[in-house]
């Protein structure tokens, strides 16, 4: 694994990647994150997923602009920090607690914990249905979201309101 440190800037980006970049701007960092292996269009969300080499973040574009940067513990070639917090270097409960304090609260649904003021969504760090922390490092993901992406995931389509796992609820890890 390459020991490169990338910092998250809330609602700005991760390392050299900036939310709002066009695919050709992101491609300038192929030497850091690897070349695009394939692109998948998601009609439900009107987004394009850009899958790069195994050791790189997964980029999601909406309207041809970088909308979400998705990382996971196993396939990342870098250390991921928010200020001085080594987000993957801590135990899941410590990561969640530190982010909750920094964000001033946390929201969770079936698979995600959202820190809206930081523009971060963590997947599979915590299971709200049984209130347990993830023991499988390979499943954990940290996603850097744009403001529009955060707004969109918190908006529940009325036809899905009856599903209890869709809505976010306040949680505490302290």
N, C-alpha and C positions, 0 to 999 in steps of 0.2 A: 504494500500500500504506500502511496506517495503521501508524505507528511506535509501537505500544504494547508495553510489555515485560510479559511474563507469566513468573512464576517457577514452577518445578516444586518441589513439596515431596514428597520420596519417600513413597509410600504414603498421601499426603494429598490431593494434587490439583495442578491447574494453574491459576494465576491465581485467579479467584474460584470456579472449579469445584472441588468437593470430592467425592472418591470416596465413595459411599454415599448421595449426594443422590438424591432422588426426581425424576422428570421435571418436576413442577410447580415444584420448587425451582430446577432448571437453567433453566427457562423464564423465571425472573426476570432472566436475563442475556441475553435475546433482543436487547436494545439493544447488547450487546457482540459477541455471536456470531451474531446473525441468528435468524430464526424457523425452526421445523422445517418442512422441505419434505416429508419423508415418513418413515415408520417401516417397517422390515422385520423380521419375526420370523424367527429362524434356529432351526429345530427341532433341528438336530444339537447345538447348544450351549445351547439353551434361553435365548437372548439376544434382545434387541431392539436393533436398530441405529437410531439417530436421526440422520438426515441433515439437516443444516441448510444454510444458504446456502453457496455455493461458498467463501466466505472465513470459514470457521469450523472448529472441531474436530468430529470425528465422535464421537458419544457411544454407548457400548455399555452397555446395562443388563442386569442379571441379577436376577431376583426384584424387579424394579421399582426397583433401586438402581444408581446409576452405578458401573460395574464397570471400564471402560477408557475413557481419553480418548486419541483417535488424532489426530495432527496430521501435516501434510506440508508440505514447504518451499514449494511453489508456491501452495497455497490458504490459507496462514495470513495473517491480517492483523496479526500481532504477532511480536515477537522473543521467542524461547524460551530461557530461561536456567535453569541449575541452579547455584546460587550465582553465581559470576562467569563461568561458562562459557556462551558464546553458542553453543548446540548446533548451530544451522543456519548460523551465521556462520563456522564453521571448516571446513577440509577434512575429508572423512569419516574419514581415518586419524587426524587430530588429535583429532576428537571421540571416536572409539573409544578411543584411547590414554588421553585424559584421564578418560573414564568408567571404563575398566578400573582405572586407578590409584585413583580415588575409591571404586570398588566393592570393590577387592581381588581382582579377577579378572573374567573374562568367559566366557560360555557361548554357543555358536552352533550353529545347525542350518542347513538349506538356505537360508533367507531371513532368519532373525532372529538378532540378537545381543542376549542378555539380560544385564542387570545386576541380579541378583536382590535385592541389598541396597538398591538405589536404586528398585526397582519400575519399571524402564524396560526397554522392548523396542524396539530399533531395527530397522527393516525396510529392506532394500535399501541399506544402507550398505556391506555387505561380502558377497561371495559365497564361501562356504566351499569349494564344490566346486573352484573354480579359484584361490582365495586372492587375489581382486582386490577393489578398492574401487570403489564405484559412481561412474560418471561422469555419470549422469543425475540431476540434482537433482530432477526431477519425481517420481521413484520413491521418494525417501527419505521415511521416516515415523518419527516418534518417538511412542511410545505410553506413557502413564502407566498403570500397572496397579495394581489392588488386590492385596492379599496373596492373596486367594482366586484371582484370575485367574492370578497367577504360579504358584501351586501347581498349578492345573489344567493350564496349558500344559506344565509339566515332567513331568506324569504321563502316561505312555504306555500307551494301551490295549493289552493283550497281543495282540490280533489285528493290531496294526500294528507290533509290535516288530521284525519282520523287515525293515522299510523303513529303510534306512540314513539317509535324510534327515530322519526324524522326531526322532530322539534328539538332545539337546543334548550337545555336547562342549566341553571346555575349549579356549579359544584365547587367544592373546596378540598384542597390537598394539604391544608395546614394541620 
